[in-house]
Structure formats: C-alpha cells, structure tokens
C-alpha cells in the first residue's frame, strides 16, 4: 500500500441519510415543511414533524412580515 492510498478515506464523512425517515410523516407536510426537513437532515439534525412545522410556521410569519404577502406554498394542516 502506498502513502497516497493510506491517506484516502474509505467512507464519506457525511452521515447516512435515511430516505424513509420523513416519508412516514409526510402525509400532512407541504413542500415548505419537506424543504425544512430536508435542510435539517443535510445539516446533520434530526427533527420530528412538530418541530419541522414550528420552523416552517416561523418562516411563513417572517416572510409575511418582510414582504407583506403570504408564502406561495399553501399550508396543509
């Protein structure tokens, strides 16, 4: 084995993402909720559906305060 081969990582440093983790609870999620959940998973955090909903509701209220308009993605509740 050469020195170059021994320094090469064999596995990715990123944690494995379970694609079925959000599909079980995605029945009530809209696209904003799914986007928040995806971003949290990519950042290495696991969030449940209620936390994801709270975050997306905060995004909606911040967007409305900033622009005066509703988010163009309808909220499924």
PDB file with SEQRES, HELIX, SHEET and CRYST1 records, atoms N, CA, C and O in Angstrom:
SEQRES   1 A   77  UNK UNK UNK UNK UNK UNK UNK UNK UNK UNK UNK UNK UNK          
SEQRES   2 A   77  UNK UNK UNK UNK UNK UNK UNK UNK UNK UNK UNK UNK UNK          
SEQRES   3 A   77  UNK UNK UNK UNK UNK UNK UNK UNK UNK UNK UNK UNK UNK          
SEQRES   4 A   77  UNK UNK UNK UNK UNK UNK UNK UNK UNK UNK UNK UNK UNK          
SEQRES   5 A   77  UNK UNK UNK UNK UNK UNK UNK UNK UNK UNK UNK UNK UNK          
SEQRES   6 A   77  UNK UNK UNK UNK UNK UNK UNK UNK UNK UNK UNK UNK              
HELIX    1 AA1 UNK A    3  UNK A    7  1                                   5    
HELIX    2 AA2 UNK A   31  UNK A   42  1                                  12    
HELIX    3 AA3 UNK A   49  UNK A   67  1                                  19    
CRYST1    1.000    1.000    1.000  90.00  90.00  90.00 P 1           1          
ATOM      1  N   UNK A   1       0.848  -1.167   0.000  1.00  0.00           N  
ATOM      2  CA  UNK A   1       0.000   0.000   0.000  1.00  0.00           C  
ATOM      3  C   UNK A   1       0.895   1.232   0.000  1.00  0.00           C  
ATOM      4  O   UNK A   1       1.829   1.320   0.797  1.00  0.00           O  
ATOM      5  N   UNK A   2       0.620   2.170  -0.875  1.00  0.00           N  
ATOM      6  CA  UNK A   2       1.427   3.379  -0.951  1.00  0.00           C  
ATOM      7  C   UNK A   2       0.923   4.409   0.052  1.00  0.00           C  
ATOM      8  O   UNK A   2      -0.148   4.250   0.638  1.00  0.00           O  
ATOM      9  N   UNK A   3       1.699   5.452   0.238  1.00  0.00           N  
ATOM     10  CA  UNK A   3       1.327   6.508   1.184  1.00  0.00           C  
ATOM     11  C   UNK A   3       0.070   7.231   0.740  1.00  0.00           C  
ATOM     12  O   UNK A   3      -0.720   7.651   1.586  1.00  0.00           O  
ATOM     13  N   UNK A   4      -0.139   7.390  -0.561  1.00  0.00           N  
ATOM     14  CA  UNK A   4      -1.325   8.067  -1.071  1.00  0.00           C  
ATOM     15  C   UNK A   4      -2.581   7.264  -0.786  1.00  0.00           C  
ATOM     16  O   UNK A   4      -3.642   7.824  -0.509  1.00  0.00           O  
ATOM     17  N   UNK A   5      -2.452   5.950  -0.858  1.00  0.00           N  
ATOM     18  CA  UNK A   5      -3.622   5.110  -0.607  1.00  0.00           C  
ATOM     19  C   UNK A   5      -4.011   5.108   0.862  1.00  0.00           C  
ATOM     20  O   UNK A   5      -5.196   5.025   1.185  1.00  0.00           O  
ATOM     21  N   UNK A   6      -3.037   5.197   1.753  1.00  0.00           N  
ATOM     22  CA  UNK A   6      -3.353   5.134   3.173  1.00  0.00           C  
ATOM     23  C   UNK A   6      -4.012   6.415   3.679  1.00  0.00           C  
ATOM     24  O   UNK A   6      -4.689   6.386   4.706  1.00  0.00           O  
ATOM     25  N   UNK A   7      -3.830   7.533   2.985  1.00  0.00           N  
ATOM     26  CA  UNK A   7      -4.456   8.782   3.426  1.00  0.00           C  
ATOM     27  C   UNK A   7      -5.823   9.002   2.817  1.00  0.00           C  
ATOM     28  O   UNK A   7      -6.532   9.921   3.226  1.00  0.00           O  
ATOM     29  N   UNK A   8      -6.211   8.197   1.864  1.00  0.00           N  
ATOM     30  CA  UNK A   8      -7.508   8.336   1.221  1.00  0.00           C  
ATOM     31  C   UNK A   8      -8.590   7.757   2.141  1.00  0.00           C  
ATOM     32  O   UNK A   8      -8.485   6.603   2.557  1.00  0.00           O  
ATOM     33  N   UNK A   9      -9.613   8.530   2.460  1.00  0.00           N  
ATOM     34  CA  UNK A   9     -10.700   7.986   3.288  1.00  0.00           C  
ATOM     35  C   UNK A   9     -11.482   6.949   2.505  1.00  0.00           C  
ATOM     36  O   UNK A   9     -11.665   7.070   1.293  1.00  0.00           O  
ATOM     37  N   UNK A  10     -11.938   5.936   3.210  1.00  0.00           N  
ATOM     38  CA  UNK A  10     -12.699   4.876   2.550  1.00  0.00           C  
ATOM     39  C   UNK A  10     -14.191   5.139   2.592  1.00  0.00           C  
ATOM     40  O   UNK A  10     -14.940   4.596   1.779  1.00  0.00           O  
ATOM     41  N   UNK A  11     -14.633   5.968   3.532  1.00  0.00           N  
ATOM     42  CA  UNK A  11     -16.060   6.268   3.639  1.00  0.00           C  
ATOM     43  C   UNK A  11     -16.264   7.772   3.649  1.00  0.00           C  
ATOM     44  O   UNK A  11     -15.356   8.535   3.979  1.00  0.00           O  
ATOM     45  N   UNK A  12     -17.447   8.178   3.290  1.00  0.00           N  
ATOM     46  CA  UNK A  12     -17.794   9.590   3.313  1.00  0.00           C  
ATOM     47  C   UNK A  12     -17.938  10.052   4.760  1.00  0.00           C  
ATOM     48  O   UNK A  12     -18.411   9.294   5.607  1.00  0.00           O  
ATOM     49  N   UNK A  13     -17.544  11.261   5.044  1.00  0.00           N  
ATOM     50  CA  UNK A  13     -17.650  11.808   6.392  1.00  0.00           C  
ATOM     51  C   UNK A  13     -19.079  12.225   6.721  1.00  0.00           C  
ATOM     52  O   UNK A  13     -19.421  12.367   7.895  1.00  0.00           O  
ATOM     53  N   UNK A  14     -19.909  12.421   5.716  1.00  0.00           N  
ATOM     54  CA  UNK A  14     -21.295  12.837   5.943  1.00  0.00           C  
ATOM     55  C   UNK A  14     -22.103  11.667   6.498  1.00  0.00           C  
ATOM     56  O   UNK A  14     -21.906  10.526   6.079  1.00  0.00           O  
ATOM     57  N   UNK A  15     -23.005  11.937   7.431  1.00  0.00           N  
ATOM     58  CA  UNK A  15     -23.826  10.865   7.978  1.00  0.00           C  
ATOM     59  C   UNK A  15     -24.803  10.333   6.924  1.00  0.00           C  
ATOM     60  O   UNK A  15     -25.244  11.065   6.037  1.00  0.00           O  
ATOM     61  N   UNK A  16     -25.120   9.075   7.041  1.00  0.00           N  
ATOM     62  CA  UNK A  16     -26.059   8.467   6.106  1.00  0.00           C  
ATOM     63  C   UNK A  16     -27.454   9.019   6.353  1.00  0.00           C  
ATOM     64  O   UNK A  16     -27.890   9.116   7.499  1.00  0.00           O  
ATOM     65  N   UNK A  17     -28.145   9.375   5.300  1.00  0.00           N  
ATOM     66  CA  UNK A  17     -29.494   9.924   5.407  1.00  0.00           C  
ATOM     67  C   UNK A  17     -30.477   8.816   5.053  1.00  0.00           C  
ATOM     68  O   UNK A  17     -30.384   8.200   3.991  1.00  0.00           O  
ATOM     69  N   UNK A  18     -31.409   8.577   5.947  1.00  0.00           N  
ATOM     70  CA  UNK A  18     -32.420   7.558   5.716  1.00  0.00           C  
ATOM     71  C   UNK A  18     -33.558   8.167   4.905  1.00  0.00           C  
ATOM     72  O   UNK A  18     -34.290   9.009   5.426  1.00  0.00           O  
ATOM     73  N   UNK A  19     -33.731   7.763   3.631  1.00  0.00           N  
ATOM     74  CA  UNK A  19     -34.774   8.380   2.813  1.00  0.00           C  
ATOM     75  C   UNK A  19     -36.180   8.073   3.296  1.00  0.00           C  
ATOM     76  O   UNK A  19     -37.117   8.771   2.908  1.00  0.00           O  
ATOM     77  N   UNK A  20     -36.363   7.061   4.123  1.00  0.00           N  
ATOM     78  CA  UNK A  20     -37.697   6.723   4.616  1.00  0.00           C  
ATOM     79  C   UNK A  20     -38.037   7.461   5.902  1.00  0.00           C  
ATOM     80  O   UNK A  20     -39.149   7.317   6.410  1.00  0.00           O  
ATOM     81  N   UNK A  21     -37.113   8.244   6.442  1.00  0.00           N  
ATOM     82  CA  UNK A  21     -37.333   8.908   7.727  1.00  0.00           C  
ATOM     83  C   UNK A  21     -38.467   9.919   7.659  1.00  0.00           C  
ATOM     84  O   UNK A  21     -39.245  10.020   8.607  1.00  0.00           O  
ATOM     85  N   UNK A  22     -38.586  10.664   6.577  1.00  0.00           N  
ATOM     86  CA  UNK A  22     -39.624  11.684   6.506  1.00  0.00           C  
ATOM     87  C   UNK A  22     -40.844  11.221   5.725  1.00  0.00           C  
ATOM     88  O   UNK A  22     -41.887  11.871   5.787  1.00  0.00           O  
ATOM     89  N   UNK A  23     -40.748  10.132   5.004  1.00  0.00           N  
ATOM     90  CA  UNK A  23     -41.881   9.712   4.191  1.00  0.00           C  
ATOM     91  C   UNK A  23     -43.019   9.162   5.037  1.00  0.00           C  
ATOM     92  O   UNK A  23     -44.169   9.187   4.599  1.00  0.00           O  
ATOM     93  N   UNK A  24     -42.735   8.672   6.223  1.00  0.00           N  
ATOM     94  CA  UNK A  24     -43.799   8.136   7.066  1.00  0.00           C  
ATOM     95  C   UNK A  24     -44.717   9.241   7.566  1.00  0.00           C  
ATOM     96  O   UNK A  24     -45.921   9.028   7.707  1.00  0.00           O  
ATOM     97  N   UNK A  25     -44.159  10.423   7.837  1.00  0.00           N  
ATOM     98  CA  UNK A  25     -44.974  11.510   8.366  1.00  0.00           C  
ATOM     99  C   UNK A  25     -45.261  12.580   7.316  1.00  0.00           C  
ATOM    100  O   UNK A  25     -45.779  13.643   7.656  1.00  0.00           O  
ATOM    101  N   UNK A  26     -44.942  12.329   6.067  1.00  0.00           N  
ATOM    102  CA  UNK A  26     -45.089  13.362   5.047  1.00  0.00           C  
ATOM    103  C   UNK A  26     -46.522  13.499   4.538  1.00  0.00           C  
ATOM    104  O   UNK A  26     -46.756  14.273   3.610  1.00  0.00           O  
ATOM    105  N   UNK A  27     -47.488  12.779   5.105  1.00  0.00           N  
ATOM    106  CA  UNK A  27     -48.867  12.891   4.679  1.00  0.00           C  
ATOM    107  C   UNK A  27     -49.439  14.272   4.920  1.00  0.00           C  
ATOM    108  O   UNK A  27     -50.252  14.739   4.123  1.00  0.00           O  
ATOM    109  N   UNK A  28     -49.043  14.940   5.988  1.00  0.00           N  
ATOM    110  CA  UNK A  28     -49.561  16.264   6.315  1.00  0.00           C  
ATOM    111  C   UNK A  28     -48.554  17.367   6.008  1.00  0.00           C  
ATOM    112  O   UNK A  28     -48.821  18.529   6.314  1.00  0.00           O  
ATOM    113  N   UNK A  29     -47.425  17.050   5.424  1.00  0.00           N  
ATOM    114  CA  UNK A  29     -46.415  18.063   5.163  1.00  0.00           C  
ATOM    115  C   UNK A  29     -46.604  18.681   3.788  1.00  0.00           C  
ATOM    116  O   UNK A  29     -46.863  17.982   2.809  1.00  0.00           O  
ATOM    117  N   UNK A  30     -46.470  20.012   3.728  1.00  0.00           N  
ATOM    118  CA  UNK A  30     -46.464  20.688   2.436  1.00  0.00           C  
ATOM    119  C   UNK A  30     -45.015  20.785   1.963  1.00  0.00           C  
ATOM    120  O   UNK A  30     -44.108  20.267   2.614  1.00  0.00           O  
ATOM    121  N   UNK A  31     -44.805  21.442   0.842  1.00  0.00           N  
ATOM    122  CA  UNK A  31     -43.462  21.493   0.277  1.00  0.00           C  
ATOM    123  C   UNK A  31     -42.499  22.300   1.141  1.00  0.00           C  
ATOM    124  O   UNK A  31     -41.306  21.997   1.161  1.00  0.00           O  
ATOM    125  N   UNK A  32     -42.974  23.312   1.851  1.00  0.00           N  
ATOM    126  CA  UNK A  32     -42.099  24.075   2.736  1.00  0.00           C  
ATOM    127  C   UNK A  32     -41.648  23.202   3.900  1.00  0.00           C  
ATOM    128  O   UNK A  32     -40.475  23.233   4.273  1.00  0.00           O  
ATOM    129  N   UNK A  33     -42.561  22.422   4.482  1.00  0.00           N  
ATOM    130  CA  UNK A  33     -42.202  21.510   5.570  1.00  0.00           C  
ATOM    131  C   UNK A  33     -41.178  20.481   5.095  1.00  0.00           C  
ATOM    132  O   UNK A  33     -40.218  20.178   5.803  1.00  0.00           O  
ATOM    133  N   UNK A  34     -41.388  19.956   3.910  1.00  0.00           N  
ATOM    134  CA  UNK A  34     -40.453  18.972   3.368  1.00  0.00           C  
ATOM    135  C   UNK A  34     -39.088  19.602   3.119  1.00  0.00           C  
ATOM    136  O   UNK A  34     -38.057  18.964   3.337  1.00  0.00           O  
ATOM    137  N   UNK A  35     -39.079  20.851   2.662  1.00  0.00           N  
ATOM    138  CA  UNK A  35     -37.822  21.548   2.441  1.00  0.00           C  
ATOM    139  C   UNK A  35     -37.072  21.807   3.738  1.00  0.00           C  
ATOM    140  O   UNK A  35     -35.851  21.663   3.792  1.00  0.00           O  
ATOM    141  N   UNK A  36     -37.801  22.191   4.786  1.00  0.00           N  
ATOM    142  CA  UNK A  36     -37.188  22.410   6.093  1.00  0.00           C  
ATOM    143  C   UNK A  36     -36.626  21.098   6.631  1.00  0.00           C  
ATOM    144  O   UNK A  36     -35.519  21.067   7.168  1.00  0.00           O  
ATOM    145  N   UNK A  37     -37.383  20.025   6.487  1.00  0.00           N  
ATOM    146  CA  UNK A  37     -36.933  18.716   6.944  1.00  0.00           C  
ATOM    147  C   UNK A  37     -35.691  18.265   6.190  1.00  0.00           C  
ATOM    148  O   UNK A  37     -34.758  17.731   6.789  1.00  0.00           O  
ATOM    149  N   UNK A  38     -35.675  18.478   4.879  1.00  0.00           N  
ATOM    150  CA  UNK A  38     -34.525  18.112   4.058  1.00  0.00           C  
ATOM    151  C   UNK A  38     -33.292  18.913   4.459  1.00  0.00           C  
ATOM    152  O   UNK A  38     -32.199  18.361   4.580  1.00  0.00           O  
ATOM    153  N   UNK A  39     -33.471  20.209   4.665  1.00  0.00           N  
ATOM    154  CA  UNK A  39     -32.341  21.064   5.053  1.00  0.00           C  
ATOM    155  C   UNK A  39     -31.796  20.658   6.422  1.00  0.00           C  
ATOM    156  O   UNK A  39     -30.583  20.658   6.630  1.00  0.00           O  
ATOM    157  N   UNK A  40     -32.674  20.316   7.342  1.00  0.00           N  
ATOM    158  CA  UNK A  40     -32.227  19.881   8.664  1.00  0.00           C  
ATOM    159  C   UNK A  40     -31.445  18.576   8.569  1.00  0.00           C  
ATOM    160  O   UNK A  40     -30.431  18.410   9.247  1.00  0.00           O  
ATOM    161  N   UNK A  41     -31.910  17.650   7.734  1.00  0.00           N  
ATOM    162  CA  UNK A  41     -31.186  16.391   7.559  1.00  0.00           C  
ATOM    163  C   UNK A  41     -29.827  16.623   6.930  1.00  0.00           C  
ATOM    164  O   UNK A  41     -28.844  16.009   7.344  1.00  0.00           O  
ATOM    165  N   UNK A  42     -29.753  17.498   5.936  1.00  0.00           N  
ATOM    166  CA  UNK A  42     -28.478  17.795   5.286  1.00  0.00           C  
ATOM    167  C   UNK A  42     -27.502  18.458   6.258  1.00  0.00           C  
ATOM    168  O   UNK A  42     -26.290  18.291   6.126  1.00  0.00           O  
ATOM    169  N   UNK A  43     -28.021  19.204   7.227  1.00  0.00           N  
ATOM    170  CA  UNK A  43     -27.176  19.860   8.221  1.00  0.00           C  
ATOM    171  C   UNK A  43     -26.800  18.904   9.350  1.00  0.00           C  
ATOM    172  O   UNK A  43     -26.030  19.270  10.237  1.00  0.00           O  
ATOM    173  N   UNK A  44     -27.334  17.689   9.325  1.00  0.00           N  
ATOM    174  CA  UNK A  44     -26.992  16.692  10.324  1.00  0.00           C  
ATOM    175  C   UNK A  44     -27.902  16.675  11.528  1.00  0.00           C  
ATOM    176  O   UNK A  44     -27.552  16.092  12.555  1.00  0.00           O  
ATOM    177  N   UNK A  45     -29.064  17.301  11.430  1.00  0.00           N  
ATOM    178  CA  UNK A  45     -30.014  17.327  12.544  1.00  0.00           C  
ATOM    179  C   UNK A  45     -31.202  16.441  12.215  1.00  0.00           C  
ATOM    180  O   UNK A  45     -31.628  16.358  11.064  1.00  0.00           O  
ATOM    181  N   UNK A  46     -31.730  15.783  13.232  1.00  0.00           N  
ATOM    182  CA  UNK A  46     -32.961  15.030  13.025  1.00  0.00           C  
ATOM    183  C   UNK A  46     -34.082  15.771  13.740  1.00  0.00           C  
ATOM    184  O   UNK A  46     -34.000  16.023  14.943  1.00  0.00           O  
ATOM    185  N   UNK A  47     -35.116  16.114  13.006  1.00  0.00           N  
ATOM    186  CA  UNK A  47     -36.234  16.842  13.584  1.00  0.00           C  
ATOM    187  C   UNK A  47     -37.505  16.031  13.382  1.00  0.00           C  
ATOM    188  O   UNK A  47     -37.673  15.352  12.370  1.00  0.00           O  
ATOM    189  N   UNK A  48     -38.394  16.115  14.362  1.00  0.00           N  
ATOM    190  CA  UNK A  48     -39.675  15.442  14.206  1.00  0.00           C  
ATOM    191  C   UNK A  48     -40.647  16.365  13.478  1.00  0.00           C  
ATOM    192  O   UNK A  48     -40.317  17.514  13.186  1.00  0.00           O  
ATOM    193  N   UNK A  49     -41.824  15.869  13.190  1.00  0.00           N  
ATOM    194  CA  UNK A  49     -42.797  16.614  12.384  1.00  0.00           C  
ATOM    195  C   UNK A  49     -43.250  17.893  13.076  1.00  0.00           C  
ATOM    196  O   UNK A  49     -43.448  18.910  12.410  1.00  0.00           O  
ATOM    197  N   UNK A  50     -43.419  17.867  14.400  1.00  0.00           N  
ATOM    198  CA  UNK A  50     -43.892  19.075  15.090  1.00  0.00           C  
ATOM    199  C   UNK A  50     -42.826  20.170  15.081  1.00  0.00           C  
ATOM    200  O   UNK A  50     -43.154  21.349  14.942  1.00  0.00           O  
ATOM    201  N   UNK A  51     -41.575  19.800  15.225  1.00  0.00           N  
ATOM    202  CA  UNK A  51     -40.500  20.789  15.168  1.00  0.00           C  
ATOM    203  C   UNK A  51     -40.388  21.377  13.771  1.00  0.00           C  
ATOM    204  O   UNK A  51     -40.211  22.585  13.613  1.00  0.00           O  
ATOM    205  N   UNK A  52     -40.489  20.530  12.762  1.00  0.00           N  
ATOM    206  CA  UNK A  52     -40.445  20.997  11.383  1.00  0.00           C  
ATOM    207  C   UNK A  52     -41.589  21.969  11.108  1.00  0.00           C  
ATOM    208  O   UNK A  52     -41.401  22.978  10.428  1.00  0.00           O  
ATOM    209  N   UNK A  53     -42.765  21.668  11.631  1.00  0.00           N  
ATOM    210  CA  UNK A  53     -43.934  22.538  11.444  1.00  0.00           C  
ATOM    211  C   UNK A  53     -43.726  23.892  12.116  1.00  0.00           C  
ATOM    212  O   UNK A  53     -44.089  24.926  11.555  1.00  0.00           O  
ATOM    213  N   UNK A  54     -43.146  23.892  13.309  1.00  0.00           N  
ATOM    214  CA  UNK A  54     -42.880  25.150  14.013  1.00  0.00           C  
ATOM    215  C   UNK A  54     -41.888  26.008  13.241  1.00  0.00           C  
ATOM    216  O   UNK A  54     -42.059  27.222  13.140  1.00  0.00           O  
ATOM    217  N   UNK A  55     -40.852  25.377  12.697  1.00  0.00           N  
ATOM    218  CA  UNK A  55     -39.850  26.111  11.928  1.00  0.00           C  
ATOM    219  C   UNK A  55     -40.475  26.696  10.664  1.00  0.00           C  
ATOM    220  O   UNK A  55     -40.242  27.860  10.336  1.00  0.00           O  
ATOM    221  N   UNK A  56     -41.265  25.898   9.957  1.00  0.00           N  
ATOM    222  CA  UNK A  56     -41.882  26.397   8.724  1.00  0.00           C  
ATOM    223  C   UNK A  56     -42.912  27.483   9.021  1.00  0.00           C  
ATOM    224  O   UNK A  56     -43.067  28.409   8.226  1.00  0.00           O  
ATOM    225  N   UNK A  57     -43.619  27.390  10.148  1.00  0.00           N  
ATOM    226  CA  UNK A  57     -44.546  28.459  10.535  1.00  0.00           C  
ATOM    227  C   UNK A  57     -43.787  29.754  10.829  1.00  0.00           C  
ATOM    228  O   UNK A  57     -44.263  30.838  10.495  1.00  0.00           O  
ATOM    229  N   UNK A  58     -42.613  29.647  11.451  1.00  0.00           N  
ATOM    230  CA  UNK A  58     -41.779  30.815  11.694  1.00  0.00           C  
ATOM    231  C   UNK A  58     -41.292  31.436  10.400  1.00  0.00           C  
ATOM    232  O   UNK A  58     -41.232  32.659  10.275  1.00  0.00           O  
ATOM    233  N   UNK A  59     -40.944  30.597   9.438  1.00  0.00           N  
ATOM    234  CA  UNK A  59     -40.527  31.097   8.125  1.00  0.00           C  
ATOM    235  C   UNK A  59     -41.680  31.824   7.452  1.00  0.00           C  
ATOM    236  O   UNK A  59     -41.490  32.887   6.860  1.00  0.00           O  
ATOM    237  N   UNK A  60     -42.883  31.248   7.543  1.00  0.00           N  
ATOM    238  CA  UNK A  60     -44.058  31.883   6.946  1.00  0.00           C  
ATOM    239  C   UNK A  60     -44.334  33.256   7.569  1.00  0.00           C  
ATOM    240  O   UNK A  60     -44.596  34.224   6.854  1.00  0.00           O  
ATOM    241  N   UNK A  61     -44.276  33.335   8.899  1.00  0.00           N  
ATOM    242  CA  UNK A  61     -44.578  34.619   9.545  1.00  0.00           C  
ATOM    243  C   UNK A  61     -43.484  35.645   9.246  1.00  0.00           C  
ATOM    244  O   UNK A  61     -43.786  36.822   9.050  1.00  0.00           O  
ATOM    245  N   UNK A  62     -42.229  35.221   9.208  1.00  0.00           N  
ATOM    246  CA  UNK A  62     -41.146  36.132   8.857  1.00  0.00           C  
ATOM    247  C   UNK A  62     -41.253  36.626   7.435  1.00  0.00           C  
ATOM    248  O   UNK A  62     -40.993  37.797   7.158  1.00  0.00           O  
ATOM    249  N   UNK A  63     -41.636  35.735   6.521  1.00  0.00           N  
ATOM    250  CA  UNK A  63     -41.819  36.113   5.121  1.00  0.00           C  
ATOM    251  C   UNK A  63     -42.944  37.132   4.988  1.00  0.00           C  
ATOM    252  O   UNK A  63     -42.837  38.099   4.234  1.00  0.00           O  
ATOM    253  N   UNK A  64     -44.033  36.899   5.738  1.00  0.00           N  
ATOM    254  CA  UNK A  64     -45.176  37.821   5.661  1.00  0.00           C  
ATOM    255  C   UNK A  64     -44.817  39.186   6.247  1.00  0.00           C  
ATOM    256  O   UNK A  64     -45.230  40.214   5.711  1.00  0.00           O  
ATOM    257  N   UNK A  65     -44.045  39.208   7.350  1.00  0.00           N  
ATOM    258  CA  UNK A  65     -43.617  40.481   7.928  1.00  0.00           C  
ATOM    259  C   UNK A  65     -42.717  41.244   6.970  1.00  0.00           C  
ATOM    260  O   UNK A  65     -42.826  42.463   6.838  1.00  0.00           O  
ATOM    261  N   UNK A  66     -41.829  40.519   6.303  1.00  0.00           N  
ATOM    262  CA  UNK A  66     -40.857  41.158   5.424  1.00  0.00           C  
ATOM    263  C   UNK A  66     -41.488  41.665   4.133  1.00  0.00           C  
ATOM    264  O   UNK A  66     -41.193  42.775   3.689  1.00  0.00           O  
ATOM    265  N   UNK A  67     -42.356  40.852   3.529  1.00  0.00           N  
ATOM    266  CA  UNK A  67     -42.885  41.202   2.215  1.00  0.00           C  
ATOM    267  C   UNK A  67     -44.318  41.706   2.240  1.00  0.00           C  
ATOM    268  O   UNK A  67     -44.737  42.409   1.321  1.00  0.00           O  
ATOM    269  N   UNK A  68     -45.081  41.361   3.277  1.00  0.00           N  
ATOM    270  CA  UNK A  68     -46.486  41.730   3.323  1.00  0.00           C  
ATOM    271  C   UNK A  68     -47.367  40.763   2.548  1.00  0.00           C  
ATOM    272  O   UNK A  68     -48.577  40.966   2.452  1.00  0.00           O  
ATOM    273  N   UNK A  69     -46.774  39.719   1.997  1.00  0.00           N  
ATOM    274  CA  UNK A  69     -47.519  38.723   1.220  1.00  0.00           C  
ATOM    275  C   UNK A  69     -47.389  37.359   1.881  1.00  0.00           C  
ATOM    276  O   UNK A  69     -46.466  37.118   2.659  1.00  0.00           O  
ATOM    277  N   UNK A  70     -48.323  36.469   1.565  1.00  0.00           N  
ATOM    278  CA  UNK A  70     -48.247  35.096   2.057  1.00  0.00           C  
ATOM    279  C   UNK A  70     -47.233  34.320   1.227  1.00  0.00           C  
ATOM    280  O   UNK A  70     -46.954  34.664   0.079  1.00  0.00           O  
ATOM    281  N   UNK A  71     -46.686  33.266   1.831  1.00  0.00           N  
ATOM    282  CA  UNK A  71     -45.803  32.352   1.100  1.00  0.00           C  
ATOM    283  C   UNK A  71     -46.650  31.673   0.034  1.00  0.00           C  
ATOM    284  O   UNK A  71     -47.760  31.233   0.332  1.00  0.00           O  
ATOM    285  N   UNK A  72     -46.163  31.573  -1.198  1.00  0.00           N  
ATOM    286  CA  UNK A  72     -46.981  30.998  -2.261  1.00  0.00           C  
ATOM    287  C   UNK A  72     -47.236  29.492  -2.133  1.00  0.00           C  
ATOM    288  O   UNK A  72     -47.894  28.905  -2.993  1.00  0.00           O  
ATOM    289  N   UNK A  73     -46.733  28.873  -1.088  1.00  0.00           N  
ATOM    290  CA  UNK A  73     -46.986  27.452  -0.847  1.00  0.00           C  
ATOM    291  C   UNK A  73     -48.060  27.349   0.226  1.00  0.00           C  
ATOM    292  O   UNK A  73     -47.863  27.815   1.348  1.00  0.00           O  
ATOM    293  N   UNK A  74     -49.194  26.740  -0.110  1.00  0.00           N  
ATOM    294  CA  UNK A  74     -50.297  26.616   0.835  1.00  0.00           C  
ATOM    295  C   UNK A  74     -49.911  25.708   1.996  1.00  0.00           C  
ATOM    296  O   UNK A  74     -49.246  24.691   1.796  1.00  0.00           O  
ATOM    297  N   UNK A  75     -50.329  26.072   3.214  1.00  0.00           N  
ATOM    298  CA  UNK A  75     -50.027  25.306   4.420  1.00  0.00           C  
ATOM    299  C   UNK A  75     -51.063  24.203   4.594  1.00  0.00           C  
ATOM    300  O   UNK A  75     -52.261  24.480   4.642  1.00  0.00           O  
ATOM    301  N   UNK A  76     -50.611  22.954   4.689  1.00  0.00           N  
ATOM    302  CA  UNK A  76     -51.518  21.826   4.946  1.00  0.00           C  
ATOM    303  C   UNK A  76     -51.527  21.565   6.435  1.00  0.00           C  
ATOM    304  O   UNK A  76     -50.488  21.269   7.024  1.00  0.00           O  
ATOM    305  N   UNK A  77     -52.696  21.671   7.049  1.00  0.00           N  
ATOM    306  CA  UNK A  77     -52.769  21.424   8.485  1.00  0.00           C  
ATOM    307  C   UNK A  77     -53.790  20.417   8.821  1.00  0.00           C  
ATOM    308  O   UNK A  77     -53.976  20.095   9.995  1.00  0.00           O  
TER     309      UNK A  77                                                      
END                                                                             
